Amino acid sequence: MSMFCKLNLTLHAETQHQFSAKHPDWGFWNFIPLSEPRDPDRGFLLDDTLIEEDVFPFRPLNGLVVTLSVDF
């Protein structure tokens, strides 16, 4: 018999940014230190595996809202 525990740890940050030639990049420089997800005591790792899900909602110039979800 095998048993496992599925944990749901969530970090959340929001921003509004419109990309342009003058402002082609953005980000959260201090969202979470890289040492935190690597620390086994923090609960992000399960059997040496880190699963990350990123969701990027954006509003194109035509007014449609699109959400891009990336799972690692």
PLY file of the C-alpha trace (Angstrom):
ply
format ascii 1.0
element vertex 72
property float x
property float y
property float z
element edge 71
property int vertex1
property int vertex2
end_header
0.00 0.00 0.00
1.33 3.45 -0.86
0.15 6.68 0.65
0.82 10.26 -0.30
-0.30 13.68 0.78
-1.21 16.34 -1.75
-0.42 19.81 -0.48
-1.72 23.05 -1.92
0.64 25.95 -1.19
-0.26 29.17 -2.95
1.67 32.39 -3.44
-0.15 35.19 -5.17
0.81 38.58 -6.58
-0.95 40.85 -9.05
0.18 43.62 -11.31
-1.11 45.62 -14.24
1.32 46.25 -17.06
0.94 47.17 -20.70
3.87 46.05 -22.82
5.30 48.58 -25.25
8.57 49.34 -27.01
9.56 51.53 -24.05
8.51 48.96 -21.40
9.10 45.45 -22.83
9.61 43.67 -19.52
8.29 43.44 -15.98
8.33 41.08 -13.02
8.36 40.61 -9.29
11.96 40.91 -8.17
11.22 39.87 -4.57
8.24 37.55 -5.01
9.85 34.56 -3.25
13.53 33.85 -2.58
14.75 30.83 -4.56
15.96 29.26 -1.32
12.37 28.87 -0.02
11.02 26.37 -2.58
14.32 24.45 -2.37
14.02 24.06 1.42
12.38 20.66 2.16
10.97 22.00 5.44
8.89 24.65 3.58
6.68 22.00 1.92
7.12 22.95 -1.74
9.08 19.79 -2.60
7.53 16.33 -2.65
9.89 13.40 -3.37
12.47 15.81 -4.85
9.83 17.25 -7.22
8.66 20.84 -7.40
5.45 21.47 -9.33
4.79 25.06 -10.32
1.70 26.45 -11.99
1.75 29.92 -13.49
-1.35 31.75 -14.69
-0.98 34.80 -16.90
-4.25 36.60 -17.64
-3.85 39.41 -20.14
-6.04 41.79 -22.07
-5.05 42.26 -25.73
-5.68 45.61 -27.35
-8.93 44.35 -28.91
-10.48 43.99 -25.42
-10.59 40.18 -25.22
-9.35 38.59 -22.00
-7.12 35.54 -22.40
-5.58 33.42 -19.64
-2.41 31.47 -20.25
-1.67 28.71 -17.74
1.74 27.03 -17.65
2.41 23.90 -15.58
6.00 22.81 -14.88
0 1
1 2
2 3
3 4
4 5
5 6
6 7
7 8
8 9
9 10
10 11
11 12
12 13
13 14
14 15
15 16
16 17
17 18
18 19
19 20
20 21
21 22
22 23
23 24
24 25
25 26
26 27
27 28
28 29
29 30
30 31
31 32
32 33
33 34
34 35
35 36
36 37
37 38
38 39
39 40
40 41
41 42
42 43
43 44
44 45
45 46
46 47
47 48
48 49
49 50
50 51
51 52
52 53
53 54
54 55
55 56
56 57
57 58
58 59
59 60
60 61
61 62
62 63
63 64
64 65
65 66
66 67
67 68
68 69
69 70
70 71
